Amino acid sequence: MEQFESFKASRLYCRKCAKSMPVRERLLLILPDKDLYEYVCTGCAESLGQREVSLAEKRLAALRTPRRGRHG
């Protein structure tokens, strides 16, 4: 079930557009223990929801992301 721990939406239902729409994630607030993000409809810019990312989740994601070495 680890794959669902940091779920990110790519489409959500928008009442204004009356259909499922692609969303853009926008950073709302940075707190000491978490970041708050808002999902915004790409069609009408309506706010469709929010997502919280804890500091622990951010650290775990950073460990999973492969680092690129410098060439030169």
PyMOL Python script that loads the backbone (N, CA, C, O; Angstrom):
from pymol import cmd

cmd.read_pdbstr("""\
ATOM      1  N   MET A   1       0.798  -1.194   0.000  1.00  0.00           N
ATOM      2  CA  MET A   1       0.000   0.000   0.000  1.00  0.00           C
ATOM      3  C   MET A   1       0.852   1.276   0.000  1.00  0.00           C
ATOM      4  O   MET A   1       0.304   2.378   0.015  1.00  0.00           O
ATOM      5  N   GLU A   2       2.166   1.143  -0.016  1.00  0.00           N
ATOM      6  CA  GLU A   2       3.048   2.307  -0.026  1.00  0.00           C
ATOM      7  C   GLU A   2       2.813   3.220  -1.211  1.00  0.00           C
ATOM      8  O   GLU A   2       2.982   4.434  -1.094  1.00  0.00           O
ATOM      9  N   GLN A   3       2.425   2.660  -2.357  1.00  0.00           N
ATOM     10  CA  GLN A   3       2.251   3.466  -3.557  1.00  0.00           C
ATOM     11  C   GLN A   3       1.134   4.488  -3.419  1.00  0.00           C
ATOM     12  O   GLN A   3       1.091   5.443  -4.196  1.00  0.00           O
ATOM     13  N   PHE A   4       0.223   4.323  -2.453  1.00  0.00           N
ATOM     14  CA  PHE A   4      -0.884   5.252  -2.280  1.00  0.00           C
ATOM     15  C   PHE A   4      -0.641   6.284  -1.184  1.00  0.00           C
ATOM     16  O   PHE A   4      -1.510   7.116  -0.924  1.00  0.00           O
ATOM     17  N   GLU A   5       0.510   6.248  -0.542  1.00  0.00           N
ATOM     18  CA  GLU A   5       0.775   7.171   0.556  1.00  0.00           C
ATOM     19  C   GLU A   5       0.868   8.617   0.107  1.00  0.00           C
ATOM     20  O   GLU A   5       0.447   9.505   0.848  1.00  0.00           O
ATOM     21  N   SER A   6       1.393   8.885  -1.055  1.00  0.00           N
ATOM     22  CA  SER A   6       1.512  10.260  -1.538  1.00  0.00           C
ATOM     23  C   SER A   6       0.726  10.421  -2.839  1.00  0.00           C
ATOM     24  O   SER A   6       1.298  10.700  -3.892  1.00  0.00           O
ATOM     25  N   PHE A   7      -0.563  10.244  -2.752  1.00  0.00           N
ATOM     26  CA  PHE A   7      -1.457  10.315  -3.907  1.00  0.00           C
ATOM     27  C   PHE A   7      -1.594  11.759  -4.394  1.00  0.00           C
ATOM     28  O   PHE A   7      -1.796  12.672  -3.593  1.00  0.00           O
ATOM     29  N   LYS A   8      -1.481  11.961  -5.719  1.00  0.00           N
ATOM     30  CA  LYS A   8      -1.675  13.278  -6.326  1.00  0.00           C
ATOM     31  C   LYS A   8      -2.730  13.141  -7.410  1.00  0.00           C
ATOM     32  O   LYS A   8      -2.677  12.217  -8.222  1.00  0.00           O
ATOM     33  N   ALA A   9      -3.691  14.059  -7.424  1.00  0.00           N
ATOM     34  CA  ALA A   9      -4.754  14.029  -8.428  1.00  0.00           C
ATOM     35  C   ALA A   9      -4.266  14.670  -9.721  1.00  0.00           C
ATOM     36  O   ALA A   9      -3.527  15.654  -9.689  1.00  0.00           O
ATOM     37  N   SER A  10      -4.672  14.123 -10.841  1.00  0.00           N
ATOM     38  CA  SER A  10      -4.375  14.735 -12.135  1.00  0.00           C
ATOM     39  C   SER A  10      -5.655  15.287 -12.772  1.00  0.00           C
ATOM     40  O   SER A  10      -5.602  16.194 -13.602  1.00  0.00           O
ATOM     41  N   ARG A  11      -6.808  14.726 -12.374  1.00  0.00           N
ATOM     42  CA  ARG A  11      -8.112  15.195 -12.859  1.00  0.00           C
ATOM     43  C   ARG A  11      -9.112  15.143 -11.713  1.00  0.00           C
ATOM     44  O   ARG A  11      -9.096  14.213 -10.907  1.00  0.00           O
ATOM     45  N   LEU A  12      -9.975  16.137 -11.646  1.00  0.00           N
ATOM     46  CA  LEU A  12     -11.051  16.176 -10.660  1.00  0.00           C
ATOM     47  C   LEU A  12     -12.313  16.706 -11.338  1.00  0.00           C
ATOM     48  O   LEU A  12     -12.238  17.388 -12.360  1.00  0.00           O
ATOM     49  N   TYR A  13     -13.476  16.386 -10.758  1.00  0.00           N
ATOM     50  CA  TYR A  13     -14.729  16.884 -11.316  1.00  0.00           C
ATOM     51  C   TYR A  13     -14.885  18.359 -10.962  1.00  0.00           C
ATOM     52  O   TYR A  13     -14.733  18.747  -9.804  1.00  0.00           O
ATOM     53  N   CYS A  14     -15.188  19.172 -11.962  1.00  0.00           N
ATOM     54  CA  CYS A  14     -15.414  20.606 -11.783  1.00  0.00           C
ATOM     55  C   CYS A  14     -16.895  20.897 -12.016  1.00  0.00           C
ATOM     56  O   CYS A  14     -17.419  20.621 -13.095  1.00  0.00           O
ATOM     57  N   ARG A  15     -17.568  21.450 -11.017  1.00  0.00           N
ATOM     58  CA  ARG A  15     -18.994  21.779 -11.152  1.00  0.00           C
ATOM     59  C   ARG A  15     -19.215  22.887 -12.174  1.00  0.00           C
ATOM     60  O   ARG A  15     -20.197  22.872 -12.915  1.00  0.00           O
ATOM     61  N   LYS A  16     -18.309  23.835 -12.209  1.00  0.00           N
ATOM     62  CA  LYS A  16     -18.447  24.966 -13.136  1.00  0.00           C
ATOM     63  C   LYS A  16     -18.352  24.497 -14.596  1.00  0.00           C
ATOM     64  O   LYS A  16     -19.120  24.946 -15.447  1.00  0.00           O
ATOM     65  N   CYS A  17     -17.414  23.600 -14.876  1.00  0.00           N
ATOM     66  CA  CYS A  17     -17.233  23.061 -16.230  1.00  0.00           C
ATOM     67  C   CYS A  17     -18.157  21.873 -16.488  1.00  0.00           C
ATOM     68  O   CYS A  17     -18.340  21.467 -17.636  1.00  0.00           O
ATOM     69  N   ALA A  18     -18.736  21.319 -15.433  1.00  0.00           N
ATOM     70  CA  ALA A  18     -19.664  20.181 -15.482  1.00  0.00           C
ATOM     71  C   ALA A  18     -19.037  18.913 -16.061  1.00  0.00           C
ATOM     72  O   ALA A  18     -19.706  18.133 -16.738  1.00  0.00           O
ATOM     73  N   LYS A  19     -17.743  18.716 -15.787  1.00  0.00           N
ATOM     74  CA  LYS A  19     -17.066  17.484 -16.230  1.00  0.00           C
ATOM     75  C   LYS A  19     -15.738  17.331 -15.504  1.00  0.00           C
ATOM     76  O   LYS A  19     -15.277  18.244 -14.819  1.00  0.00           O
ATOM     77  N   SER A  20     -15.141  16.174 -15.666  1.00  0.00           N
ATOM     78  CA  SER A  20     -13.820  15.911 -15.103  1.00  0.00           C
ATOM     79  C   SER A  20     -12.796  16.736 -15.879  1.00  0.00           C
ATOM     80  O   SER A  20     -12.750  16.692 -17.108  1.00  0.00           O
ATOM     81  N   MET A  21     -11.980  17.485 -15.146  1.00  0.00           N
ATOM     82  CA  MET A  21     -11.019  18.386 -15.783  1.00  0.00           C
ATOM     83  C   MET A  21      -9.607  18.143 -15.251  1.00  0.00           C
ATOM     84  O   MET A  21      -9.445  17.728 -14.104  1.00  0.00           O
ATOM     85  N   PRO A  22      -8.592  18.395 -16.064  1.00  0.00           N
ATOM     86  CA  PRO A  22      -7.225  18.338 -15.566  1.00  0.00           C
ATOM     87  C   PRO A  22      -7.034  19.432 -14.514  1.00  0.00           C
ATOM     88  O   PRO A  22      -7.629  20.505 -14.613  1.00  0.00           O
ATOM     89  N   VAL A  23      -6.216  19.158 -13.523  1.00  0.00           N
ATOM     90  CA  VAL A  23      -5.975  20.134 -12.466  1.00  0.00           C
ATOM     91  C   VAL A  23      -4.502  20.496 -12.380  1.00  0.00           C
ATOM     92  O   VAL A  23      -3.625  19.737 -12.793  1.00  0.00           O
ATOM     93  N   ARG A  24      -4.261  21.666 -11.836  1.00  0.00           N
ATOM     94  CA  ARG A  24      -2.919  22.165 -11.576  1.00  0.00           C
ATOM     95  C   ARG A  24      -2.787  22.272 -10.069  1.00  0.00           C
ATOM     96  O   ARG A  24      -3.715  22.716  -9.392  1.00  0.00           O
ATOM     97  N   GLU A  25      -1.649  21.871  -9.543  1.00  0.00           N
ATOM     98  CA  GLU A  25      -1.422  21.939  -8.107  1.00  0.00           C
ATOM     99  C   GLU A  25      -0.693  23.244  -7.778  1.00  0.00           C
ATOM    100  O   GLU A  25       0.345  23.549  -8.365  1.00  0.00           O
ATOM    101  N   ARG A  26      -1.244  24.005  -6.841  1.00  0.00           N
ATOM    102  CA  ARG A  26      -0.675  25.306  -6.474  1.00  0.00           C
ATOM    103  C   ARG A  26      -0.356  25.306  -4.989  1.00  0.00           C
ATOM    104  O   ARG A  26      -1.199  24.941  -4.169  1.00  0.00           O
ATOM    105  N   LEU A  27       0.867  25.716  -4.637  1.00  0.00           N
ATOM    106  CA  LEU A  27       1.280  25.786  -3.239  1.00  0.00           C
ATOM    107  C   LEU A  27       0.552  26.929  -2.561  1.00  0.00           C
ATOM    108  O   LEU A  27       0.631  28.074  -3.007  1.00  0.00           O
ATOM    109  N   LEU A  28      -0.168  26.615  -1.466  1.00  0.00           N
ATOM    110  CA  LEU A  28      -0.912  27.619  -0.720  1.00  0.00           C
ATOM    111  C   LEU A  28      -0.143  28.141   0.485  1.00  0.00           C
ATOM    112  O   LEU A  28      -0.061  29.349   0.706  1.00  0.00           O
ATOM    113  N   LEU A  29       0.425  27.211   1.268  1.00  0.00           N
ATOM    114  CA  LEU A  29       0.993  27.587   2.556  1.00  0.00           C
ATOM    115  C   LEU A  29       2.093  26.611   2.953  1.00  0.00           C
ATOM    116  O   LEU A  29       1.954  25.400   2.783  1.00  0.00           O
ATOM    117  N   ILE A  30       3.185  27.150   3.482  1.00  0.00           N
ATOM    118  CA  ILE A  30       4.276  26.330   4.003  1.00  0.00           C
ATOM    119  C   ILE A  30       4.274  26.469   5.520  1.00  0.00           C
ATOM    120  O   ILE A  30       4.468  27.562   6.052  1.00  0.00           O
ATOM    121  N   LEU A  31       4.055  25.366   6.206  1.00  0.00           N
ATOM    122  CA  LEU A  31       4.051  25.327   7.666  1.00  0.00           C
ATOM    123  C   LEU A  31       5.255  24.527   8.144  1.00  0.00           C
ATOM    124  O   LEU A  31       5.856  23.807   7.347  1.00  0.00           O
ATOM    125  N   PRO A  32       5.628  24.629   9.424  1.00  0.00           N
ATOM    126  CA  PRO A  32       6.800  23.882   9.910  1.00  0.00           C
ATOM    127  C   PRO A  32       6.687  22.370   9.732  1.00  0.00           C
ATOM    128  O   PRO A  32       7.698  21.703   9.512  1.00  0.00           O
ATOM    129  N   ASP A  33       5.473  21.815   9.824  1.00  0.00           N
ATOM    130  CA  ASP A  33       5.314  20.361   9.760  1.00  0.00           C
ATOM    131  C   ASP A  33       4.657  19.850   8.482  1.00  0.00           C
ATOM    132  O   ASP A  33       4.589  18.639   8.272  1.00  0.00           O
ATOM    133  N   LYS A  34       4.167  20.759   7.614  1.00  0.00           N
ATOM    134  CA  LYS A  34       3.514  20.314   6.365  1.00  0.00           C
ATOM    135  C   LYS A  34       3.376  21.471   5.390  1.00  0.00           C
ATOM    136  O   LYS A  34       3.500  22.638   5.762  1.00  0.00           O
ATOM    137  N   ASP A  35       3.116  21.123   4.128  1.00  0.00           N
ATOM    138  CA  ASP A  35       2.803  22.092   3.077  1.00  0.00           C
ATOM    139  C   ASP A  35       1.364  21.854   2.646  1.00  0.00           C
ATOM    140  O   ASP A  35       0.909  20.712   2.582  1.00  0.00           O
ATOM    141  N   LEU A  36       0.646  22.938   2.349  1.00  0.00           N
ATOM    142  CA  LEU A  36      -0.726  22.835   1.865  1.00  0.00           C
ATOM    143  C   LEU A  36      -0.765  23.239   0.399  1.00  0.00           C
ATOM    144  O   LEU A  36      -0.242  24.284   0.013  1.00  0.00           O
ATOM    145  N   TYR A  37      -1.397  22.386  -0.415  1.00  0.00           N
ATOM    146  CA  TYR A  37      -1.536  22.631  -1.840  1.00  0.00           C
ATOM    147  C   TYR A  37      -3.014  22.709  -2.199  1.00  0.00           C
ATOM    148  O   TYR A  37      -3.854  22.103  -1.535  1.00  0.00           O
ATOM    149  N   GLU A  38      -3.327  23.460  -3.257  1.00  0.00           N
ATOM    150  CA  GLU A  38      -4.686  23.587  -3.759  1.00  0.00           C
ATOM    151  C   GLU A  38      -4.722  23.028  -5.173  1.00  0.00           C
ATOM    152  O   GLU A  38      -3.804  23.257  -5.960  1.00  0.00           O
ATOM    153  N   TYR A  39      -5.791  22.291  -5.497  1.00  0.00           N
ATOM    154  CA  TYR A  39      -6.000  21.825  -6.861  1.00  0.00           C
ATOM    155  C   TYR A  39      -6.882  22.834  -7.579  1.00  0.00           C
ATOM    156  O   TYR A  39      -7.970  23.155  -7.100  1.00  0.00           O
ATOM    157  N   VAL A  40      -6.422  23.345  -8.743  1.00  0.00           N
ATOM    158  CA  VAL A  40      -7.128  24.357  -9.509  1.00  0.00           C
ATOM    159  C   VAL A  40      -7.473  23.802 -10.892  1.00  0.00           C
ATOM    160  O   VAL A  40      -6.621  23.219 -11.563  1.00  0.00           O
ATOM    161  N   CYS A  41      -8.724  23.986 -11.311  1.00  0.00           N
ATOM    162  CA  CYS A  41      -9.182  23.543 -12.634  1.00  0.00           C
ATOM    163  C   CYS A  41      -8.418  24.312 -13.713  1.00  0.00           C
ATOM    164  O   CYS A  41      -8.291  25.534 -13.636  1.00  0.00           O
ATOM    165  N   THR A  42      -7.915  23.599 -14.710  1.00  0.00           N
ATOM    166  CA  THR A  42      -7.180  24.266 -15.788  1.00  0.00           C
ATOM    167  C   THR A  42      -8.113  24.946 -16.783  1.00  0.00           C
ATOM    168  O   THR A  42      -7.665  25.754 -17.596  1.00  0.00           O
ATOM    169  N   GLY A  43      -9.415  24.626 -16.729  1.00  0.00           N
ATOM    170  CA  GLY A  43     -10.377  25.238 -17.640  1.00  0.00           C
ATOM    171  C   GLY A  43     -10.905  26.576 -17.154  1.00  0.00           C
ATOM    172  O   GLY A  43     -10.981  27.533 -17.925  1.00  0.00           O
ATOM    173  N   CYS A  44     -11.274  26.652 -15.862  1.00  0.00           N
ATOM    174  CA  CYS A  44     -11.929  27.860 -15.345  1.00  0.00           C
ATOM    175  C   CYS A  44     -11.237  28.454 -14.124  1.00  0.00           C
ATOM    176  O   CYS A  44     -11.682  29.482 -13.613  1.00  0.00           O
ATOM    177  N   ALA A  45     -10.178  27.846 -13.651  1.00  0.00           N
ATOM    178  CA  ALA A  45      -9.393  28.300 -12.487  1.00  0.00           C
ATOM    179  C   ALA A  45     -10.142  28.190 -11.164  1.00  0.00           C
ATOM    180  O   ALA A  45      -9.768  28.846 -10.192  1.00  0.00           O
ATOM    181  N   GLU A  46     -11.190  27.377 -11.110  1.00  0.00           N
ATOM    182  CA  GLU A  46     -11.944  27.141  -9.878  1.00  0.00           C
ATOM    183  C   GLU A  46     -11.128  26.242  -8.944  1.00  0.00           C
ATOM    184  O   GLU A  46     -10.485  25.297  -9.401  1.00  0.00           O
ATOM    185  N   SER A  47     -11.152  26.530  -7.649  1.00  0.00           N
ATOM    186  CA  SER A  47     -10.492  25.679  -6.665  1.00  0.00           C
ATOM    187  C   SER A  47     -11.312  24.406  -6.491  1.00  0.00           C
ATOM    188  O   SER A  47     -12.506  24.476  -6.198  1.00  0.00           O
ATOM    189  N   LEU A  48     -10.681  23.235  -6.670  1.00  0.00           N
ATOM    190  CA  LEU A  48     -11.403  21.956  -6.626  1.00  0.00           C
ATOM    191  C   LEU A  48     -11.038  21.096  -5.429  1.00  0.00           C
ATOM    192  O   LEU A  48     -11.663  20.056  -5.218  1.00  0.00           O
ATOM    193  N   GLY A  49     -10.061  21.486  -4.650  1.00  0.00           N
ATOM    194  CA  GLY A  49      -9.695  20.690  -3.486  1.00  0.00           C
ATOM    195  C   GLY A  49      -8.326  21.077  -2.970  1.00  0.00           C
ATOM    196  O   GLY A  49      -7.651  21.945  -3.525  1.00  0.00           O
ATOM    197  N   GLN A  50      -7.927  20.408  -1.884  1.00  0.00           N
ATOM    198  CA  GLN A  50      -6.630  20.663  -1.274  1.00  0.00           C
ATOM    199  C   GLN A  50      -5.934  19.357  -0.939  1.00  0.00           C
ATOM    200  O   GLN A  50      -6.558  18.299  -0.854  1.00  0.00           O
ATOM    201  N   ARG A  51      -4.624  19.460  -0.750  1.00  0.00           N
ATOM    202  CA  ARG A  51      -3.807  18.307  -0.378  1.00  0.00           C
ATOM    203  C   ARG A  51      -2.764  18.778   0.610  1.00  0.00           C
ATOM    204  O   ARG A  51      -2.192  19.857   0.453  1.00  0.00           O
ATOM    205  N   GLU A  52      -2.513  17.968   1.634  1.00  0.00           N
ATOM    206  CA  GLU A  52      -1.477  18.258   2.623  1.00  0.00           C
ATOM    207  C   GLU A  52      -0.321  17.296   2.411  1.00  0.00           C
ATOM    208  O   GLU A  52      -0.524  16.104   2.178  1.00  0.00           O
ATOM    209  N   VAL A  53       0.883  17.822   2.492  1.00  0.00           N
ATOM    210  CA  VAL A  53       2.079  16.991   2.397  1.00  0.00           C
ATOM    211  C   VAL A  53       2.876  17.218   3.672  1.00  0.00           C
ATOM    212  O   VAL A  53       3.363  18.320   3.924  1.00  0.00           O
ATOM    213  N   SER A  54       3.007  16.159   4.478  1.00  0.00           N
ATOM    214  CA  SER A  54       3.737  16.281   5.739  1.00  0.00           C
ATOM    215  C   SER A  54       5.234  16.337   5.477  1.00  0.00           C
ATOM    216  O   SER A  54       5.707  15.934   4.415  1.00  0.00           O
ATOM    217  N   LEU A  55       5.964  16.837   6.449  1.00  0.00           N
ATOM    218  CA  LEU A  55       7.418  16.915   6.361  1.00  0.00           C
ATOM    219  C   LEU A  55       8.018  15.520   6.174  1.00  0.00           C
ATOM    220  O   LEU A  55       8.982  15.351   5.427  1.00  0.00           O
ATOM    221  N   ALA A  56       7.450  14.529   6.848  1.00  0.00           N
ATOM    222  CA  ALA A  56       7.927  13.146   6.715  1.00  0.00           C
ATOM    223  C   ALA A  56       7.734  12.641   5.285  1.00  0.00           C
ATOM    224  O   ALA A  56       8.611  11.967   4.746  1.00  0.00           O
ATOM    225  N   GLU A  57       6.590  12.962   4.664  1.00  0.00           N
ATOM    226  CA  GLU A  57       6.341  12.548   3.273  1.00  0.00           C
ATOM    227  C   GLU A  57       7.330  13.203   2.323  1.00  0.00           C
ATOM    228  O   GLU A  57       7.825  12.560   1.397  1.00  0.00           O
ATOM    229  N   LYS A  58       7.621  14.486   2.547  1.00  0.00           N
ATOM    230  CA  LYS A  58       8.579  15.198   1.700  1.00  0.00           C
ATOM    231  C   LYS A  58       9.960  14.572   1.794  1.00  0.00           C
ATOM    232  O   LYS A  58      10.647  14.417   0.785  1.00  0.00           O
ATOM    233  N   ARG A  59      10.368  14.211   3.013  1.00  0.00           N
ATOM    234  CA  ARG A  59      11.686  13.579   3.204  1.00  0.00           C
ATOM    235  C   ARG A  59      11.746  12.218   2.538  1.00  0.00           C
ATOM    236  O   ARG A  59      12.750  11.869   1.918  1.00  0.00           O
ATOM    237  N   LEU A  60      10.668  11.444   2.664  1.00  0.00           N
ATOM    238  CA  LEU A  60      10.609  10.125   2.046  1.00  0.00           C
ATOM    239  C   LEU A  60      10.669  10.236   0.521  1.00  0.00           C
ATOM    240  O   LEU A  60      11.364   9.459  -0.133  1.00  0.00           O
ATOM    241  N   ALA A  61       9.944  11.197  -0.040  1.00  0.00           N
ATOM    242  CA  ALA A  61       9.958  11.414  -1.489  1.00  0.00           C
ATOM    243  C   ALA A  61      11.352  11.812  -1.965  1.00  0.00           C
ATOM    244  O   ALA A  61      11.788  11.388  -3.035  1.00  0.00           O
ATOM    245  N   ALA A  62      12.049  12.622  -1.177  1.00  0.00           N
ATOM    246  CA  ALA A  62      13.400  13.045  -1.540  1.00  0.00           C
ATOM    247  C   ALA A  62      14.367  11.856  -1.552  1.00  0.00           C
ATOM    248  O   ALA A  62      15.277  11.804  -2.380  1.00  0.00           O
ATOM    249  N   LEU A  63      14.172  10.913  -0.644  1.00  0.00           N
ATOM    250  CA  LEU A  63      15.021   9.726  -0.612  1.00  0.00           C
ATOM    251  C   LEU A  63      14.773   8.814  -1.805  1.00  0.00           C
ATOM    252  O   LEU A  63      15.694   8.154  -2.286  1.00  0.00           O
ATOM    253  N   ARG A  64      13.535   8.773  -2.281  1.00  0.00           N
ATOM    254  CA  ARG A  64      13.172   7.905  -3.406  1.00  0.00           C
ATOM    255  C   ARG A  64      13.586   8.480  -4.753  1.00  0.00           C
ATOM    256  O   ARG A  64      13.747   7.733  -5.718  1.00  0.00           O
ATOM    257  N   THR A  65      13.760   9.788  -4.832  1.00  0.00           N
ATOM    258  CA  THR A  65      14.110  10.443  -6.091  1.00  0.00           C
ATOM    259  C   THR A  65      15.599  10.256  -6.364  1.00  0.00           C
ATOM    260  O   THR A  65      16.432  10.628  -5.537  1.00  0.00           O
ATOM    261  N   PRO A  66      15.942   9.682  -7.522  1.00  0.00           N
ATOM    262  CA  PRO A  66      17.356   9.491  -7.830  1.00  0.00           C
ATOM    263  C   PRO A  66      18.048  10.842  -8.055  1.00  0.00           C
ATOM    264  O   PRO A  66      17.507  11.737  -8.703  1.00  0.00           O
ATOM    265  N   ARG A  67      19.240  10.957  -7.509  1.00  0.00           N
ATOM    266  CA  ARG A  67      20.004  12.189  -7.668  1.00  0.00           C
ATOM    267  C   ARG A  67      20.849  12.111  -8.930  1.00  0.00           C
ATOM    268  O   ARG A  67      21.362  11.050  -9.286  1.00  0.00           O
ATOM    269  N   ARG A  68      20.983  13.224  -9.584  1.00  0.00           N
ATOM    270  CA  ARG A  68      21.806  13.283 -10.800  1.00  0.00           C
ATOM    271  C   ARG A  68      23.194  13.788 -10.439  1.00  0.00           C
ATOM    272  O   ARG A  68      23.349  14.750  -9.687  1.00  0.00           O
ATOM    273  N   GLY A  69      24.185  13.129 -10.984  1.00  0.00           N
ATOM    274  CA  GLY A  69      25.566  13.556 -10.737  1.00  0.00           C
ATOM    275  C   GLY A  69      25.959  14.678 -11.679  1.00  0.00           C
ATOM    276  O   GLY A  69      25.337  14.874 -12.723  1.00  0.00           O
ATOM    277  N   ARG A  70      26.980  15.402 -11.308  1.00  0.00           N
ATOM    278  CA  ARG A  70      27.478  16.473 -12.166  1.00  0.00           C
ATOM    279  C   ARG A  70      28.418  15.903 -13.217  1.00  0.00           C
ATOM    280  O   ARG A  70      29.234  15.022 -12.947  1.00  0.00           O
ATOM    281  N   HIS A  71      28.277  16.426 -14.400  1.00  0.00           N
ATOM    282  CA  HIS A  71      29.181  16.041 -15.481  1.00  0.00           C
ATOM    283  C   HIS A  71      29.974  17.284 -15.889  1.00  0.00           C
ATOM    284  O   HIS A  71      29.415  18.376 -15.988  1.00  0.00           O
ATOM    285  N   GLY A  72      31.242  17.118 -16.118  1.00  0.00           N
ATOM    286  CA  GLY A  72      31.877  18.293 -16.613  1.00  0.00           C
ATOM    287  C   GLY A  72      33.266  18.416 -16.411  1.00  0.00           C
ATOM    288  O   GLY A  72      33.864  19.412 -16.819  1.00  0.00           O
TER     289      GLY A  72
END
""", "prot")
cmd.dss("prot")
cmd.show_as("cartoon", "prot")
cmd.util.cbc("prot")
cmd.orient("prot")
